[in-house]
């Protein structure tokens, strides 16, 4: 299966992605990361109203293979967490860039994304790893 990397997203080398819509960032994890993890069984996310800080852990994702920390690609305040992925983690592998998002965050500084990777840079990085 060919993995997708939507062009409208910014990617981190820790495999999180960001979709910006004004001052709201939707954060998720890439199809590559989901593919590497295998079957995801549990997700831990911050509560609405919690602050997250770029580069710091904001939760974890557990698969049958491993437990991985997830790192904030941008700082801000959580305005919504995706309860559907907490209740049914299989959504990740079905639709990582749509229904499988993790958090919606009101960002504090868009400039924090300047070091994020484009889709082609991310593809080159992960397919080089594969």
N, CA, C and O atoms as CSV, one atom per row, in Angstrom:
chain,resi,resn,atom,element,x,y,z
A,1,UNK,N,N,0.843,-1.189,0.000
A,1,UNK,CA,C,0.000,0.000,0.000
A,1,UNK,C,C,0.885,1.248,0.000
A,1,UNK,O,O,1.782,1.382,0.833
A,2,UNK,N,N,0.629,2.143,-0.925
A,2,UNK,CA,C,1.383,3.405,-0.964
A,2,UNK,C,C,0.840,4.329,0.130
A,2,UNK,O,O,-0.370,4.500,0.277
A,3,UNK,N,N,1.751,4.910,0.880
A,3,UNK,CA,C,1.350,5.822,1.937
A,3,UNK,C,C,1.164,7.215,1.366
A,3,UNK,O,O,1.872,7.627,0.447
A,4,UNK,N,N,0.199,7.935,1.926
A,4,UNK,CA,C,-0.091,9.282,1.451
A,4,UNK,C,C,0.497,10.319,2.390
A,4,UNK,O,O,0.609,10.106,3.597
A,5,UNK,N,N,0.872,11.460,1.793
A,5,UNK,CA,C,1.378,12.609,2.548
A,5,UNK,C,C,0.727,13.855,1.954
A,5,UNK,O,O,1.299,14.476,1.058
A,6,UNK,N,N,-0.456,14.232,2.434
A,6,UNK,CA,C,-1.152,15.383,1.846
A,6,UNK,C,C,-0.277,16.639,1.826
A,6,UNK,O,O,0.424,16.952,2.789
A,7,UNK,N,N,-0.345,17.349,0.689
A,7,UNK,CA,C,0.495,18.523,0.467
A,7,UNK,C,C,0.141,19.696,1.377
A,7,UNK,O,O,0.992,20.548,1.637
A,8,UNK,N,N,-1.101,19.756,1.868
A,8,UNK,CA,C,-1.513,20.919,2.671
A,8,UNK,C,C,-1.088,20.815,4.138
A,8,UNK,O,O,-1.432,21.680,4.944
A,9,UNK,N,N,-0.350,19.774,4.486
A,9,UNK,CA,C,0.069,19.571,5.872
A,9,UNK,C,C,1.532,19.917,6.054
A,9,UNK,O,O,2.314,19.895,5.103
A,10,UNK,N,N,1.895,20.237,7.293
A,10,UNK,CA,C,3.295,20.376,7.695
A,10,UNK,C,C,3.606,19.163,8.563
A,10,UNK,O,O,2.770,18.730,9.357
A,11,UNK,N,N,4.816,18.616,8.409
A,11,UNK,CA,C,5.184,17.387,9.107
A,11,UNK,C,C,6.381,17.613,10.019
A,11,UNK,O,O,7.214,18.483,9.767
A,12,UNK,N,N,6.456,16.817,11.086
A,12,UNK,CA,C,7.623,16.836,11.957
A,12,UNK,C,C,8.381,15.535,11.777
A,12,UNK,O,O,7.810,14.524,11.369
A,13,UNK,N,N,9.675,15.565,12.084
A,13,UNK,CA,C,10.446,14.326,11.948
A,13,UNK,C,C,10.064,13.299,13.005
A,13,UNK,O,O,10.491,12.147,12.931
A,14,UNK,N,N,9.254,13.708,13.999
A,14,UNK,CA,C,8.715,12.764,14.984
A,14,UNK,C,C,7.366,12.194,14.522
A,14,UNK,O,O,6.702,11.484,15.277
A,15,UNK,N,N,6.962,12.506,13.281
A,15,UNK,CA,C,5.808,11.918,12.584
A,15,UNK,C,C,4.451,12.529,12.927
A,15,UNK,O,O,3.420,11.985,12.533
A,16,UNK,N,N,4.427,13.648,13.652
A,16,UNK,CA,C,3.168,14.362,13.811
A,16,UNK,C,C,2.968,15.260,12.586
A,16,UNK,O,O,3.922,15.630,11.903
A,17,UNK,N,N,1.708,15.598,12.331
A,17,UNK,CA,C,1.423,16.568,11.266
A,17,UNK,C,C,0.555,17.691,11.814
A,17,UNK,O,O,-0.077,17.558,12.863
A,18,UNK,N,N,0.538,18.800,11.080
A,18,UNK,CA,C,-0.289,19.958,11.424
A,18,UNK,C,C,-1.002,20.429,10.165
A,18,UNK,O,O,-0.393,20.551,9.102
A,19,UNK,N,N,-2.299,20.692,10.298
A,19,UNK,CA,C,-3.067,21.356,9.243
A,19,UNK,C,C,-3.522,22.686,9.829
A,19,UNK,O,O,-4.274,22.708,10.804
A,20,UNK,N,N,-3.077,23.788,9.247
A,20,UNK,CA,C,-3.444,25.103,9.754
A,20,UNK,C,C,-4.696,25.619,9.065
A,20,UNK,O,O,-4.849,25.501,7.849
A,21,UNK,N,N,-5.588,26.195,9.865
A,21,UNK,CA,C,-6.776,26.861,9.351
A,21,UNK,C,C,-6.921,28.129,10.170
A,21,UNK,O,O,-7.592,28.142,11.201
A,22,UNK,N,N,-6.278,29.211,9.698
A,22,UNK,CA,C,-6.231,30.432,10.488
A,22,UNK,C,C,-5.406,30.190,11.731
A,22,UNK,O,O,-4.263,29.742,11.643
A,23,UNK,N,N,-5.983,30.486,12.906
A,23,UNK,CA,C,-5.225,30.279,14.150
A,23,UNK,C,C,-5.520,28.925,14.791
A,23,UNK,O,O,-5.112,28.669,15.924
A,24,UNK,N,N,-6.226,28.063,14.067
A,24,UNK,CA,C,-6.533,26.725,14.574
A,24,UNK,C,C,-5.661,25.702,13.843
A,24,UNK,O,O,-5.630,25.653,12.614
A,25,UNK,N,N,-4.957,24.889,14.627
A,25,UNK,CA,C,-4.131,23.816,14.068
A,25,UNK,C,C,-4.774,22.479,14.416
A,25,UNK,O,O,-5.121,22.225,15.570
A,26,UNK,N,N,-4.928,21.632,13.405
A,26,UNK,CA,C,-5.350,20.254,13.629
A,26,UNK,C,C,-4.083,19.409,13.637
A,26,UNK,O,O,-3.286,19.455,12.700
A,27,UNK,N,N,-3.907,18.637,14.705
A,27,UNK,CA,C,-2.707,17.829,14.886
A,27,UNK,C,C,-3.081,16.356,14.802
A,27,UNK,O,O,-4.102,15.925,15.339
A,28,UNK,N,N,-2.236,15.595,14.120
A,28,UNK,CA,C,-2.434,14.153,14.034
A,28,UNK,C,C,-1.088,13.474,13.856
A,28,UNK,O,O,-0.039,14.102,13.998
A,29,UNK,N,N,-1.127,12.179,13.543
A,29,UNK,CA,C,0.119,11.459,13.245
A,29,UNK,C,C,0.028,10.892,11.839
A,29,UNK,O,O,-1.049,10.536,11.359
A,30,UNK,N,N,1.176,10.817,11.194
A,30,UNK,CA,C,1.217,10.453,9.775
A,30,UNK,C,C,0.875,8.985,9.526
A,30,UNK,O,O,0.967,8.135,10.412
A,31,UNK,N,N,0.477,8.730,8.283
A,31,UNK,CA,C,0.196,7.354,7.857
A,31,UNK,C,C,1.431,6.477,8.022
A,31,UNK,O,O,1.319,5.297,8.352
A,32,UNK,N,N,2.613,7.057,7.791
A,32,UNK,CA,C,3.859,6.298,7.957
A,32,UNK,C,C,3.995,5.815,9.405
A,32,UNK,O,O,4.297,4.646,9.646
A,33,UNK,N,N,3.771,6.717,10.366
A,33,UNK,CA,C,3.887,6.343,11.779
A,33,UNK,C,C,2.872,5.262,12.142
A,33,UNK,O,O,3.191,4.318,12.865
A,34,UNK,N,N,1.665,5.406,11.641
A,34,UNK,CA,C,0.615,4.415,11.923
A,34,UNK,C,C,0.998,3.064,11.329
A,34,UNK,O,O,0.803,2.019,11.949
A,35,UNK,N,N,1.546,3.104,10.116
A,35,UNK,CA,C,1.991,1.880,9.451
A,35,UNK,C,C,3.090,1.191,10.272
A,35,UNK,O,O,3.091,-0.032,10.408
A,36,UNK,N,N,4.014,1.977,10.812
A,36,UNK,CA,C,5.108,1.432,11.614
A,36,UNK,C,C,4.619,0.865,12.948
A,36,UNK,O,O,5.124,-0.154,13.419
A,37,UNK,N,N,3.631,1.533,13.552
A,37,UNK,CA,C,3.124,1.102,14.855
A,37,UNK,C,C,2.317,-0.185,14.766
A,37,UNK,O,O,2.362,-1.007,15.681
A,38,UNK,N,N,1.591,-0.367,13.690
A,38,UNK,CA,C,0.701,-1.524,13.599
A,38,UNK,C,C,-0.634,-1.205,14.261
A,38,UNK,O,O,-1.047,-0.046,14.298
A,39,UNK,N,N,-1.306,-2.217,14.780
A,39,UNK,CA,C,-2.637,-2.022,15.361
A,39,UNK,C,C,-2.574,-1.165,16.622
A,39,UNK,O,O,-1.934,-1.530,17.608
A,40,UNK,N,N,-3.251,-0.018,16.569
A,40,UNK,CA,C,-3.263,0.907,17.704
A,40,UNK,C,C,-4.399,0.519,18.640
A,40,UNK,O,O,-5.539,0.332,18.216
A,41,UNK,N,N,-4.063,0.400,19.929
A,41,UNK,CA,C,-5.050,-0.080,20.898
A,41,UNK,C,C,-5.453,0.968,21.935
A,41,UNK,O,O,-6.491,0.827,22.582
A,42,UNK,N,N,-4.637,2.025,22.102
A,42,UNK,CA,C,-4.942,3.007,23.143
A,42,UNK,C,C,-4.288,4.338,22.805
A,42,UNK,O,O,-3.168,4.381,22.296
A,43,UNK,N,N,-5.006,5.435,23.097
A,43,UNK,CA,C,-4.477,6.786,22.887
A,43,UNK,C,C,-4.743,7.601,24.144
A,43,UNK,O,O,-5.841,7.572,24.698
A,44,UNK,N,N,-3.725,8.327,24.583
A,44,UNK,CA,C,-3.873,9.228,25.724
A,44,UNK,C,C,-3.661,10.651,25.209
A,44,UNK,O,O,-2.618,10.957,24.632
A,45,UNK,N,N,-4.654,11.518,25.419
A,45,UNK,CA,C,-4.602,12.896,24.927
A,45,UNK,C,C,-4.891,13.877,26.054
A,45,UNK,O,O,-5.545,13.524,27.035
A,46,UNK,N,N,-4.401,15.119,25.916
A,46,UNK,CA,C,-4.712,16.130,26.928
A,46,UNK,C,C,-6.192,16.515,26.879
A,46,UNK,O,O,-6.894,16.220,25.912
A,47,UNK,N,N,-6.642,17.171,27.927
A,47,UNK,CA,C,-8.031,17.620,28.024
A,47,UNK,C,C,-8.217,18.957,27.302
A,47,UNK,O,O,-7.258,19.704,27.108
A,48,UNK,N,N,-9.455,19.249,26.907
A,48,UNK,CA,C,-9.768,20.572,26.365
A,48,UNK,C,C,-9.354,21.628,27.383
A,48,UNK,O,O,-9.576,21.467,28.583
A,49,UNK,N,N,-8.751,22.710,26.894
A,49,UNK,CA,C,-8.301,23.781,27.777
A,49,UNK,C,C,-6.861,23.645,28.222
A,49,UNK,O,O,-6.277,24.609,28.717
A,50,UNK,N,N,-6.267,22.455,28.056
A,50,UNK,CA,C,-4.859,22.258,28.428
A,50,UNK,C,C,-3.953,22.993,27.435
A,50,UNK,O,O,-4.269,23.106,26.251
A,51,UNK,N,N,-2.843,23.481,27.933
A,51,UNK,CA,C,-1.836,24.096,27.063
A,51,UNK,C,C,-0.838,23.032,26.640
A,51,UNK,O,O,-0.454,22.172,27.433
A,52,UNK,N,N,-0.420,23.100,25.376
A,52,UNK,CA,C,0.663,22.241,24.911
A,52,UNK,C,C,1.791,23.153,24.431
A,52,UNK,O,O,1.555,24.280,23.996
A,53,UNK,N,N,3.016,22.646,24.519
A,53,UNK,CA,C,4.180,23.448,24.160
A,53,UNK,C,C,4.997,22.713,23.120
A,53,UNK,O,O,5.292,21.527,23.266
A,54,UNK,N,N,5.360,23.428,22.068
A,54,UNK,CA,C,6.123,22.829,20.973
A,54,UNK,C,C,7.318,22.041,21.513
A,54,UNK,O,O,8.073,22.519,22.360
A,55,UNK,N,N,7.462,20.817,20.995
A,55,UNK,CA,C,8.594,19.978,21.363
A,55,UNK,C,C,8.381,19.132,22.601
A,55,UNK,O,O,9.185,18.246,22.892
A,56,UNK,N,N,7.300,19.395,23.338
A,56,UNK,CA,C,7.034,18.620,24.562
A,56,UNK,C,C,5.974,17.557,24.294
A,56,UNK,O,O,5.127,17.717,23.415
A,57,UNK,N,N,6.032,16.482,25.054
A,57,UNK,CA,C,5.065,15.401,24.919
A,57,UNK,C,C,3.667,15.896,25.290
A,57,UNK,O,O,3.485,16.586,26.293
A,58,UNK,N,N,2.686,15.532,24.465
A,58,UNK,CA,C,1.305,15.891,24.795
A,58,UNK,C,C,0.423,14.661,24.979
A,58,UNK,O,O,-0.779,14.787,25.212
A,59,UNK,N,N,1.009,13.487,24.877
A,59,UNK,CA,C,0.216,12.283,25.049
A,59,UNK,C,C,0.977,11.085,24.519
A,59,UNK,O,O,2.136,11.195,24.121
A,60,UNK,N,N,0.315,9.945,24.518
A,60,UNK,CA,C,0.976,8.743,24.029
A,60,UNK,C,C,0.003,7.925,23.195
A,60,UNK,O,O,-1.217,8.063,23.280
A,61,UNK,N,N,0.609,7.071,22.390
A,61,UNK,CA,C,-0.164,6.180,21.535
A,61,UNK,C,C,0.410,4.780,21.726
A,61,UNK,O,O,1.621,4.570,21.650
A,62,UNK,N,N,-0.474,3.842,21.971
A,62,UNK,CA,C,-0.035,2.476,22.268
A,62,UNK,C,C,-0.542,1.540,21.183
A,62,UNK,O,O,-1.719,1.549,20.822
A,63,UNK,N,N,0.385,0.730,20.673
A,63,UNK,CA,C,0.007,-0.275,19.681
A,63,UNK,C,C,0.348,-1.646,20.250
A,63,UNK,O,O,0.855,-1.768,21.365
A,64,UNK,N,N,0.061,-2.665,19.464
A,64,UNK,CA,C,0.426,-4.012,19.901
A,64,UNK,C,C,1.943,-4.163,19.959
A,64,UNK,O,O,2.441,-5.073,20.623
A,65,UNK,N,N,2.700,-3.277,19.267
A,65,UNK,CA,C,4.158,-3.360,19.227
A,65,UNK,C,C,4.855,-2.494,20.266
A,65,UNK,O,O,5.878,-2.899,20.818
A,66,UNK,N,N,4.314,-1.299,20.544
A,66,UNK,CA,C,5.070,-0.329,21.345
A,66,UNK,C,C,4.165,0.759,21.906
A,66,UNK,O,O,3.017,0.911,21.488
A,67,UNK,N,N,4.706,1.513,22.862
A,67,UNK,CA,C,4.067,2.737,23.345
A,67,UNK,C,C,4.977,3.883,22.930
A,67,UNK,O,O,6.168,3.871,23.239
A,68,UNK,N,N,4.431,4.868,22.239
A,68,UNK,CA,C,5.217,6.001,21.748
A,68,UNK,C,C,4.650,7.303,22.301
A,68,UNK,O,O,3.435,7.486,22.376
A,69,UNK,N,N,5.544,8.195,22.684
A,69,UNK,CA,C,5.142,9.543,23.066
A,69,UNK,C,C,4.837,10.328,21.790
A,69,UNK,O,O,5.428,10.076,20.740
A,70,UNK,N,N,3.907,11.279,21.892
A,70,UNK,CA,C,3.635,12.185,20.780
A,70,UNK,C,C,4.094,13.572,21.215
A,70,UNK,O,O,3.922,13.961,22.370
A,71,UNK,N,N,4.679,14.310,20.277
A,71,UNK,CA,C,5.277,15.603,20.602
A,71,UNK,C,C,4.551,16.729,19.885
A,71,UNK,O,O,4.215,16.621,18.706
A,72,UNK,N,N,4.314,17.805,20.614
A,72,UNK,CA,C,3.576,18.938,20.067
A,72,UNK,C,C,4.371,19.608,18.953
A,72,UNK,O,O,5.513,20.018,19.163
A,73,UNK,N,N,3.770,19.723,17.762
A,73,UNK,CA,C,4.448,20.396,16.660
A,73,UNK,C,C,4.356,21.918,16.758
A,73,UNK,O,O,5.059,22.643,16.055
A,74,UNK,N,N,3.472,22.389,17.647
A,74,UNK,CA,C,3.239,23.821,17.790
A,74,UNK,C,C,2.637,24.060,19.177
A,74,UNK,O,O,1.988,23.179,19.740
A,75,UNK,N,N,2.857,25.253,19.715
A,75,UNK,CA,C,2.306,25.583,21.036
A,75,UNK,C,C,0.902,26.166,20.906
A,75,UNK,O,O,0.571,26.799,19.903
A,76,UNK,N,N,0.084,25.944,21.929
A,76,UNK,CA,C,-1.254,26.513,21.928
A,76,UNK,C,C,-2.107,25.892,23.013
A,76,UNK,O,O,-1.620,25.194,23.903
A,77,UNK,N,N,-3.406,26.170,22.910
A,77,UNK,CA,C,-4.387,25.669,23.868
A,77,UNK,C,C,-5.308,24.679,23.168
A,77,UNK,O,O,-5.839,24.965,22.095
A,78,UNK,N,N,-5.493,23.518,23.777
A,78,UNK,CA,C,-6.373,22.496,23.204
A,78,UNK,C,C,-7.814,23.005,23.252
A,78,UNK,O,O,-8.332,23.332,24.320
A,79,UNK,N,N,-8.451,23.067,22.081
A,79,UNK,CA,C,-9.863,23.459,22.052
A,79,UNK,C,C,-10.763,22.257,21.790
A,79,UNK,O,O,-11.969,22.306,22.033
A,80,UNK,N,N,-10.160,21.175,21.290
A,80,UNK,CA,C,-10.943,19.964,21.066
A,80,UNK,C,C,-10.005,18.773,20.949
A,80,UNK,O,O,-8.975,18.841,20.279
A,81,UNK,N,N,-10.376,17.680,21.611
A,81,UNK,CA,C,-9.640,16.431,21.403
A,81,UNK,C,C,-10.607,15.457,20.756
A,81,UNK,O,O,-11.813,15.515,20.995
A,82,UNK,N,N,-10.085,14.580,19.953
A,82,UNK,CA,C,-10.927,13.683,19.167
A,82,UNK,C,C,-11.322,12.468,20.003
A,82,UNK,O,O,-10.590,11.481,20.078
A,83,UNK,N,N,-12.489,12.561,20.624
A,83,UNK,CA,C,-12.978,11.471,21.463
A,83,UNK,C,C,-13.186,10.192,20.654
A,83,UNK,O,O,-13.075,9.089,21.191
A,84,UNK,N,N,-13.486,10.340,19.372
A,84,UNK,CA,C,-13.722,9.157,18.522
A,84,UNK,C,C,-12.486,8.273,18.430
A,84,UNK,O,O,-12.619,7.050,18.414
A,85,UNK,N,N,-11.267,8.860,18.368
A,85,UNK,CA,C,-10.066,8.018,18.290
A,85,UNK,C,C,-9.714,7.422,19.646
A,85,UNK,O,O,-9.078,6.371,19.719
A,86,UNK,N,N,-10.125,8.092,20.716
A,86,UNK,CA,C,-9.922,7.520,22.052
A,86,UNK,C,C,-10.826,6.294,22.209
A,86,UNK,O,O,-10.402,5.259,22.723
A,87,UNK,N,N,-12.067,6.426,21.762
A,87,UNK,CA,C,-13.037,5.324,21.868
A,87,UNK,C,C,-12.782,4.214,20.856
A,87,UNK,O,O,-13.061,3.047,21.131
A,88,UNK,N,N,-12.248,4.574,19.677
A,88,UNK,CA,C,-12.040,3.583,18.616
A,88,UNK,C,C,-10.764,3.843,17.841
A,88,UNK,O,O,-10.806,4.399,16.744
A,89,UNK,N,N,-9.607,3.442,18.409
A,89,UNK,CA,C,-8.313,3.761,17.790
A,89,UNK,C,C,-8.112,3.216,16.377
A,89,UNK,O,O,-7.181,3.631,15.688
A,90,UNK,N,N,-8.962,2.301,15.937
A,90,UNK,CA,C,-8.817,1.784,14.570
A,90,UNK,C,C,-9.040,2.879,13.523
A,90,UNK,O,O,-8.654,2.715,12.366
A,91,UNK,N,N,-9.660,3.992,13.922
A,91,UNK,CA,C,-9.886,5.119,13.006
A,91,UNK,C,C,-8.557,5.624,12.441
A,91,UNK,O,O,-8.512,6.093,11.304
A,92,UNK,N,N,-7.471,5.533,13.222
A,92,UNK,CA,C,-6.169,6.003,12.757
A,92,UNK,C,C,-5.785,5.371,11.435
A,92,UNK,O,O,-5.442,6.071,10.482
A,93,UNK,N,N,-5.842,4.043,11.373
A,93,UNK,CA,C,-5.391,3.373,10.161
A,93,UNK,C,C,-6.392,3.548,9.020
A,93,UNK,O,O,-6.012,3.463,7.852
A,94,UNK,N,N,-7.652,3.791,9.337
A,94,UNK,CA,C,-8.664,3.970,8.299
A,94,UNK,C,C,-8.574,5.351,7.651
A,94,UNK,O,O,-8.762,5.472,6.441
A,95,UNK,N,N,-8.289,6.396,8.436
A,95,UNK,CA,C,-8.345,7.770,7.907
A,95,UNK,C,C,-7.458,8.708,8.738
A,95,UNK,O,O,-7.972,9.571,9.448
A,96,UNK,N,N,-6.115,8.544,8.653
A,96,UNK,CA,C,-5.227,9.315,9.518
A,96,UNK,C,C,-5.301,10.828,9.314
A,96,UNK,O,O,-5.062,11.591,10.249
A,97,UNK,N,N,-5.631,11.266,8.094
A,97,UNK,CA,C,-5.625,12.701,7.816
A,97,UNK,C,C,-7.015,13.329,7.845
A,97,UNK,O,O,-7.156,14.543,7.690
A,98,UNK,N,N,-8.036,12.506,8.042
A,98,UNK,CA,C,-9.403,13.012,8.106
A,98,UNK,C,C,-9.966,12.791,9.499
A,98,UNK,O,O,-9.715,13.574,10.415
A,99,UNK,N,N,-10.733,11.710,9.650
A,99,UNK,CA,C,-11.372,11.406,10.939
A,99,UNK,C,C,-10.379,11.021,12.031
A,99,UNK,O,O,-10.727,11.039,13.211
A,100,UNK,N,N,-9.151,10.674,11.655
A,100,UNK,CA,C,-8.162,10.199,12.624
A,100,UNK,C,C,-7.294,11.284,13.245
A,100,UNK,O,O,-6.216,10.988,13.760
A,101,UNK,N,N,-7.744,12.538,13.207
A,101,UNK,CA,C,-6.982,13.612,13.860
A,101,UNK,C,C,-6.985,13.421,15.374
A,101,UNK,O,O,-7.815,12.690,15.914
A,102,UNK,N,N,-6.046,14.087,16.056
A,102,UNK,CA,C,-5.922,13.971,17.512
A,102,UNK,C,C,-6.477,15.180,18.249
A,102,UNK,O,O,-7.380,15.060,19.076
A,103,UNK,N,N,-5.918,16.352,17.933
A,103,UNK,CA,C,-6.254,17.576,18.659
A,103,UNK,C,C,-6.516,18.722,17.708
A,103,UNK,O,O,-5.974,18.776,16.604
A,104,UNK,N,N,-7.367,19.646,18.162
A,104,UNK,CA,C,-7.469,20.956,17.528
A,104,UNK,C,C,-6.985,21.954,18.574
A,104,UNK,O,O,-7.428,21.943,19.722
A,105,UNK,N,N,-6.064,22.816,18.148
A,105,UNK,CA,C,-5.364,23.706,19.072
A,105,UNK,C,C,-5.441,25.139,18.555
A,105,UNK,O,O,-5.230,25.390,17.369
A,106,UNK,N,N,-5.745,26.078,19.452
A,106,UNK,CA,C,-5.638,27.495,19.114
A,106,UNK,C,C,-4.175,27.866,19.315
A,106,UNK,O,O,-3.679,27.890,20.441
A,107,UNK,N,N,-3.485,28.158,18.207
A,107,UNK,CA,C,-2.042,28.346,18.273
A,107,UNK,C,C,-1.664,29.718,18.828
A,107,UNK,O,O,-2.426,30.680,18.731
A,108,UNK,N,N,-0.472,29.781,19.409
A,108,UNK,CA,C,0.028,31.029,19.957
A,108,UNK,C,C,1.088,31.664,19.077
A,108,UNK,O,O,1.324,32.868,19.177
A,109,UNK,N,N,1.744,30.875,18.205
A,109,UNK,CA,C,2.810,31.435,17.383
A,109,UNK,C,C,3.010,30.585,16.127
A,109,UNK,O,O,3.660,29.541,16.173
A,110,UNK,N,N,2.451,31.038,15.012
A,110,UNK,CA,C,2.537,30.286,13.755
A,110,UNK,C,C,3.984,30.120,13.290
A,110,UNK,O,O,4.297,29.168,12.575
A,111,UNK,N,N,4.862,31.034,13.687
A,111,UNK,CA,C,6.271,30.956,13.284
A,111,UNK,C,C,6.942,29.677,13.769
A,111,UNK,O,O,7.979,29.283,13.237
A,112,UNK,N,N,6.360,29.025,14.774
A,112,UNK,CA,C,6.941,27.776,15.273
A,112,UNK,C,C,6.953,26.683,14.207
A,112,UNK,O,O,7.675,25.695,14.346
A,113,UNK,N,N,6.169,26.845,13.153
A,113,UNK,CA,C,6.114,25.822,12.098
A,113,UNK,C,C,7.173,26.038,11.019
A,113,UNK,O,O,7.235,25.268,10.060
A,114,UNK,N,N,8.002,27.064,11.156
A,114,UNK,CA,C,8.982,27.351,10.112
A,114,UNK,C,C,9.950,26.196,9.874
A,114,UNK,O,O,10.443,26.024,8.759
A,115,UNK,N,N,10.226,25.402,10.909
A,115,UNK,CA,C,11.154,24.288,10.736
A,115,UNK,C,C,10.453,22.975,10.398
A,115,UNK,O,O,11.097,21.928,10.326
A,116,UNK,N,N,9.139,23.026,10.192
A,116,UNK,CA,C,8.398,21.811,9.835
A,116,UNK,C,C,8.728,21.416,8.394
A,116,UNK,O,O,9.180,22.236,7.595
A,117,UNK,N,N,8.493,20.152,8.087
A,117,UNK,CA,C,8.801,19.611,6.763
A,117,UNK,C,C,7.593,19.723,5.841
A,117,UNK,O,O,6.447,19.625,6.280
A,118,UNK,N,N,7.870,19.931,4.549
A,118,UNK,CA,C,6.803,19.853,3.552
A,118,UNK,C,C,6.499,18.373,3.311
A,118,UNK,O,O,7.225,17.495,3.777
A,119,UNK,N,N,5.426,18.114,2.583
A,119,UNK,CA,C,5.068,16.727,2.269
A,119,UNK,C,C,6.197,16.018,1.533
A,119,UNK,O,O,6.511,14.869,1.844
A,120,UNK,N,N,6.815,16.694,0.554
A,120,UNK,CA,C,7.879,16.028,-0.209
A,120,UNK,C,C,9.131,15.801,0.646
A,120,UNK,O,O,9.794,14.772,0.509
A,121,UNK,N,N,9.459,16.758,1.529
A,121,UNK,CA,C,10.612,16.573,2.424
A,121,UNK,C,C,10.365,15.408,3.390
A,121,UNK,O,O,11.255,14.598,3.648
A,122,UNK,N,N,9.144,15.344,3.914
A,122,UNK,CA,C,8.804,14.266,4.850
A,122,UNK,C,C,8.839,12.912,4.132
A,122,UNK,O,O,9.390,11.941,4.650
A,123,UNK,N,N,8.248,12.862,2.940
A,123,UNK,CA,C,8.238,11.608,2.159
A,123,UNK,C,C,9.671,11.125,1.931
A,123,UNK,O,O,9.973,9.946,2.113
A,124,UNK,N,N,10.549,12.047,1.533
A,124,UNK,CA,C,11.941,11.705,1.281
A,124,UNK,C,C,12.595,11.147,2.557
A,124,UNK,O,O,13.343,10.171,2.507
A,125,UNK,N,N,12.301,11.776,3.682
A,125,UNK,CA,C,12.891,11.350,4.941
A,125,UNK,C,C,12.415,9.958,5.335
A,125,UNK,O,O,13.237,9.094,5.642
A,126,UNK,N,N,11.107,9.721,5.334
A,126,UNK,CA,C,10.600,8.430,5.826
A,126,UNK,C,C,10.805,7.301,4.817
A,126,UNK,O,O,11.036,6.158,5.210
A,127,UNK,N,N,10.723,7.604,3.544
A,127,UNK,CA,C,10.915,6.522,2.574
A,127,UNK,C,C,12.384,6.176,2.443
A,127,UNK,O,O,12.747,5.099,1.971
A,128,UNK,N,N,13.227,7.112,2.870
A,128,UNK,CA,C,14.656,6.813,2.977
A,128,UNK,C,C,14.923,5.880,4.143
A,128,UNK,O,O,15.865,5.088,4.106
A,129,UNK,N,N,14.082,5.971,5.199
A,129,UNK,CA,C,14.219,5.126,6.391
A,129,UNK,C,C,13.720,3.722,6.127
A,129,UNK,O,O,14.210,2.757,6.715
A,130,UNK,N,N,12.749,3.610,5.246
A,130,UNK,CA,C,12.053,2.331,5.052
A,130,UNK,C,C,12.960,1.265,4.469
A,130,UNK,O,O,12.522,0.136,4.247
